[in-house]
Amino acid sequence: MLCYETVSWVPGARVTAAVPPLAPCPSLSQRGYDGEVPDAPTTPSAYLGRRMVGLGIDWLLCLLISAAFFPTEAAASGNAVERVVTGGDPLATLGIWAVQHLVLVATIGTTIGHRLLGLRVVRDDGAAFVGVAKAALRTILLALVIPAVVWDEERRGMHDRAAGTRLVATRGAARG
């Protein structure tokens, strides 16, 4: 659906170009966003199922990039799926994952996989952005795997507890 937004960052700006007739866009609340960042201390952490599917989506995208830019010799002998899954250098795949996770969580609080599943990383202190330091600590601990597979009673991984963050559902219930 084509629509237009009536919000402008330039006060008093007017659009003079001719555009086809468009309907107003649905409001953010009609799109399923209530305009508030979940209150971290009271919002329950997302369940394991959504976390794992989100991580899987992110990892698959990193495998695609790694296979395209850092191919291994073993990849030449397989079919298309084998070339994507095993065709990239493993350390390059991990590095790509770490960089995308760090940048996206630090700036917008969500990775591509998180976004598709309605998940967001929030800070325990309620700050609007996770920030580079907390995102870096979270990324390093996630890459080590062990802190990510040990949870507390609030379904928070030790990587989230150490970084002062939590992964919460932004739409729907925090279901797995």
Stockholm file with secondary structure:
# STOCKHOLM 1.0

chainA/1-176         MLCYETVSWVPGARVTAAVPPLAPCPSLSQRGYDGEVPDAPTTPSAYLGRRMVGLGIDWLLCLLISAAFFPTEAAASGNAVERVVTGGDPLATLGIWAVQHLVLVATIGTTIGHRLLGLRVVRDDGAAFVGVAKAALRTILLALVIPAVVWDEERRGMHDRAAGTRLVATRGAARG
#=GR chainA/1-176 SS CCEECCCCSSTTCCCCSCCCCCEECCCTTTTTCCSCCCCTTTSCBCCHHHHHHHHHHHHHHHHHHHHHHSBCGGGGGSCHHHHHHHSBCHHHHHHHHHHHHHHHHHHHSCCHHHHHTTEEEEETTCCSSCCHHHHHHHHHHHHTSGGGGCBCTTSCBHHHHHHTEEEEESSSCSCC
#=GC SS_cons         CCEECCCCSSTTCCCCSCCCCCEECCCTTTTTCCSCCCCTTTSCBCCHHHHHHHHHHHHHHHHHHHHHHSBCGGGGGSCHHHHHHHSBCHHHHHHHHHHHHHHHHHHHSCCHHHHHTTEEEEETTCCSSCCHHHHHHHHHHHHTSGGGGCBCTTSCBHHHHHHTEEEEESSSCSCC
//
